Amino acid sequence: MSDFPTSARVVIIGGGVVGVSILYHLAKEGWTDCVLLEKNELTAGSTWHAAGNCPNFAPNWAVMNMQRYSLDMYRSLAEDVDYPMNYHVTGSIRLGHSKERAQEFARVAGQAKAMGLPIEMIDMAEAKKLHPFLETHDLSGVLWDPLDGDIDPAQLTQAMAKGARDLGARVERFCPATGVEQTSDGWTVKTDKGDIRCEKVVNAAGYYAARVGEWFKPFGARDVPLAVMSHQYFLTEEIPELKAWSEEQGKKTPLIRDVDSSYYLRQDKNGLNLGPYERNCKAHWTTANDPMPDDFSFQLYPDDLERLEWYIEDAMARVPLLGTAGVGRNINGPIPYAPDGLPMLGPMPGVRNAFDAHSFTFGIVQGGGAGKVMAEWLIHGETERDMWSVDPRRYTDYTDADYCLAKALETYGHEYGMHFPHKMWPAGRDKKLSPNDAKVRALGGQMGAFNGWERANWFAKEGDDTSLAATETWERDGPWAIRVKEECEAVRDGVGVLDLPGFSRFNLSGDGVAAYLDGLIAGALPSVGRMNLAYFPDSRGRILTEMSVMRHSDDHFTLITAATAQWHDYEVLARNLPDGISLTDHTTDYSTLIVTGPKSRDLFTALGTDADLSLPWLSHQPAKVAGIDCALARVSFAGELGWEIHAANANLPALYNAVLGAGAVPFGMFALNALRIEKGYRAWKGDLSTDYTLLEGGLERFIRFDKASDFPGKQALMAEKQQGRKKGFATMTLDSPGAADAPYMSPIWVNGDVVGETTSADWGYRVNKSIALGMIRSDANVSGAKVEIEIYGEKYTATIQEDQPLWDPENTRIKA
């Protein structure tokens, strides 16, 4: 035991493909003083029984980039580390049965083109040529990825472990971690072989991540939001026809994914491997009668093939060859599922120098990219690409065990489900309710969840189709469309009210607080009684976050930000908080009404208020409205004259009833999005992300290069300003729009080249146009110039507009 490491820069808990990839990538970056702890042998958890499929395909931009990196890395890994691996690049055929599925394929194919990936739609004849045993008669579309395939998970993991060891990193097998203690400068990780002091620690414990997460709760952590699902696939016996074809062609058949039927089918040696994601799925280790064992290394659940009967029959109709062979072996193993099926990869919420890297449902294909991303977090404190969609802080305090189980069952059962823009998935709802929730629903509110908070997306009237099925379309028109138009017109012509629970709300106060806050933001602080938007850059000058800053006194501020940003932005403010400054989260104590429209001042006058309604735009004041205590902020994300009413939860019902009684029309989040996009207002983690600098985001007016205090990214932004930005924000309108608005990250083309991507889009009802916001290469970003936006496989001509709002460009309505 004399050579057991007692100190390290990083300790990684968990020896699956993800944990080992992190160690390998750290070592490649020169961080070789790192240790990985595995309680059994490497791969003993989910990795050993994984099927090893390796697709590029992902509707999510960040995840697709992560998978793209993995596959590129895997193609040379055996040579890079001198370790043999079975990696078969067979290509894959993805089958669609509906117009909507073909549109999804086309969208992802466009996204792939922007990444340089050769994914494309093919016809049925080409599909039959690629896979002669495939039946295609009832399909609507086929997507071909020539770089897809399968890899041996154990060999992949061992190859990266060898690479890490060769560079000097340590792997300690049969050495379970037993707990952690926080120290003044990092952590002590406890094991039966001794303690290891380290600067940073990573929970990469796979389906045991919740158990490991318990160790961090005394130091500020939350319950890890995951559930463990049972996933089955089976291998057939050898099929002579398949063997003969492979020997004749010198290759394996492409992998098939019948995503509407919900399974994959691929050649495994000379048999077939069928892996369904069944609707009647099953979770394990969720009740007292089914406790999680202390060690499940290299173990499986009992076979449960009855759950798969429909899928087996469907697959036999799709590839009749499947029905000619018997079952050789069934694999039924545990897979961790976060509520949305995406991994937890990034800073551990609430805990200093601790990180999550777990809940991978597709850990083999994402493992390589996950190692790269986590190494960036550990070494640099920020990632090359915006990775919010997998950031652990995207889930906050509403993710109790019931929620996690309900969402895991829903997500697994719809693993290939299409995430339509107006569809609100029903599981795990009603976790956080507005004080006005019952009233909002009684008015016809059709609800959506925002960081667990229920808000109305639109208001239905009698006879409107409010079924889930009605929302399963990529097109803008649906039962909601006429109602959203009416809501936008009410805000344009009169006054509307939006009940908006869940704004993330922080109080920051104490001696020196102004200087501290000024050192975090690129712009200026507001004066007392005023408010403004503040942008927080990272060290590269990229857009870390945006907050509204209200100043109550010299040393007292309230900061308000997006609901989903609650834990992320709290950590931005708390990370280096000086002694003597107080930071408190009041998100659940208060709520907000947005009252906006040209008649909003008349409404407040009619209700009776002691507020000074002549105070200018971006002012705020304590007030009474209809005799009820509140605060009024003169600001409107809708781009009209208006105020936000901020009040304690107990006062919200009376305020909402009073505003409705005075004639305000309720409107929802769909209308708000349409209204804000006409003003060119950016949305967080769409238009505003760490993929872009403040200058690229068109936010130079919010930067004060000459202010006395320094701020993160200042030098990078000054250099960019001097050299010229490579791309810039643009507002575009479609010349002849189709039935759908541009989805996130749609490619923007000029003369056959991709020159940018959309970041958000919607129909603007006040200007009667389909609008897209996006980023375009600087040489192509010229007002009046024509571009083409690819929308579900079709290219639509669009015009780049002047750098000003489409609606009320002079802001005369806001300032009225």
C-alpha positions, 0 to 999 in steps of 0.5 A: 500500500506504500504506493497508494496515492494520498494526494491528487489534483482531481479524483474521479469516482467511477470507472465506466467509460465516462470516468475513464474518458475524463481521466484520459482527457485530463492527462492529455491536457497535462493534468496527470496528477489525477486518480480514478477510483473504481470499486470493482473492475473498470466497466463494471456498471452500465458500460460492460453491458452497453450495446455500444451503438455510436450515432452522430444523430441528436436533435440537440445541438450541444449533444450532437457536437459531443457525439461528433467529437466522440466518433472522430476521436474513436476512429483514431483511438486504437492507433493513438494509444496502441490498444486494439479495438473492435470499431465497426463503422457500418453507417445507419438507416433511420426510418420515419413513418410520418411527415413530421418524422421526415421533417425532424430528419431533415432538420437534423440533416441540416444541423449536421451539414453545419457541423460538416457531417455527411448525414443526408436524406435518401430515397427508398431505393437507396435504403434497399441498396444499403440494406437488402433485408429491409422492408420500406413500403410504408416509410415516409423518409429515411436518414442515412449517416455513413459514420454511424456504427458500433464499438466494443464498450470494454475495449473502448474503456480499456484503451482510454485507461491505457492512454491515461496510464501511459501519460502518468494518471492513476487508475485504482481498481477494486478501491471503492470510495466510501465518503468525502470531506470538504477542506479549506482548499478542496476535498478528502476522498475516503477509501478503504485503502486510505484517504486522498486529498485533492483539489476537485472531485468528480461524481462519475458513478453512473447509476450509483451517482445518487448514492455518491451524491448523498456524501455531498449533501452536508456541503450544500448538494441536492438529491441527484435527480435520476432514476434507474431504468431497465433496458433490454436488448437481445442477440439472435443466433447466427443467421446463414443469409446474413453471414453469406451476405457479409462474407460476399460484401466484406462488411456488416449491414447498416444499423437500423433505427425504426424510431416511430416503432421505437427500437434499433436493429443491428448486425452483431457478428452474424446474428442480429441485436434488437434493442427496443425502448418500450412504452411499458418500460420499467424502473428499478430500485425505486421502492423499499421492496426493491432496494438498490444493492450495495454492489451490482457489478457485472450483474443483470436483471432477470429477463423480461421479454414479454415487455418486448413482444410487440416490438419483436413482432414489428421488427420481424415485419421490418426485417423478416430475417429476424424471425428466422433465428432463435434468441441467443442471449438476452441482456437486461441491465440498469441505465441511469436516466435524468428527467430529460434523458440527457446527462448531468455534466458540469458543476455540482449545484451548490458545492464548490470544486465538485462536479457531476458526470453521470446519468448517461443513457448513451454513455458509449457514444457520448463518453469521448465528448464528455471527457473533453467537456469535463476536462474543460470544466476542471482545467479552465472553469468554462467549456469551449461550447455552450453545454447548458442542455447537459448542465446539472444546474438546469434542474433545481429543487423541484426534482423529487423522487416522484418527479424523477421517476415519472419523467424517466418512465416518460422519457425512456418510453419516448426515447425517440419522441419528437419534441415539437415546439408547442408540445408540453409533455405531461409527466412530472407537472404541477411541481410549482404553482403560482398564487394565481394558478387556479384562476389562470386555469379557469380562464383557459390557461394551457400550461407549460413548465418553466424550471418547474413553475407552471405558466400559461402558454396560451388561453383557450376558449370554448371549443378549442382543441387542447389535446396533446395530439393537436400539438404534435406538429412542427408548424406554427398553426394549431388551435393556439395560433388564433388565440396567440394572435388575439393576445398579441393584438390585445397587448398592441391595442389595449392592455394585457396581463401575464401571470409570471411566477418563477422569475429568479430573484436575488437580493445583494447587499452590504458594504462594497456590494456596488464595486463587487457587482460592477466587477462582474458586469461589462456595463454600468450599474444603474443609479438609485431608483433605476434599473438596467440590463447587465451582461456577465461575460466569461473570461473570453468575453462570451455571454455567461448570463443576463440579469435585470439589476434594480438599485434600491440604495447605494449598497442594495440591489435586486437582480432578476433573471430567467426562471431556468437560470436560478441556480446557475446565476446564483452561483455566478453571483456567489462564486467569489462573494466577499465577506460582508456582502449578503446574497439571498434567493427570494425566488419563491417568496415573490411573484410577478404580473406583467401589465403591458399595452398602450392603455396600461397607464389608464388601467393603473389610474383606474385601479388607484395607485400612489405610484408616480406613473410619469417616472420614465422607462427603466425606473422602479418604485414601491407602490400600492395598487388597488390598495395592495402593497407591491413594487412597480418596475417600468419595463416590458419584454413585450415592447409596449408601454407597461409595468411589472408588478412585483409582490409577495405571493400573498398579495398576488391573487388580489392584484391579479383579480384587480387587473383583470377586473379593470379590463386587462386581457390575459396572455401567455408565454407563446404571445410573449415570445412573439412580442419579444422577437419583434423587438429583437430582445434576446432569450437566455440560452438561445440567443444569449449563450457562451457560444457567442461573445457580447460583441457578436451578440450585438450588445456593445451598447451594454459594454463600458470599456472605459469604466474604472473597474475591470471585468471578466473578458475585458481584454478579449473583448477589446482585442475582438473590437480592434480586430473585428468580430467574426460573426454578428447578431442579425434579425431576418424576415422570411420573404415568402414564409412556409408553414413553419418558423425556423427551429433553433440552429437552422443553417443560414446559407449564402451561395451554397455555403453555411454562413450562420445559424438561427438562434430563435424564431417565431411569427410576429403578429404585429408586423405580420412576418416570420422572424428569425434571430441568428448569428451570421458571418460578418462578411455576409451580415449586411442589412438588406442582403438576402440569405437562405434559411433551411427549415425542415429541409427546405430553403427559404429566402430571407432578408437581413434587417437593419440593426434595430427592432422591427416593431417600434424601432424608436421605442416611442411606445415603450417610453410613452 
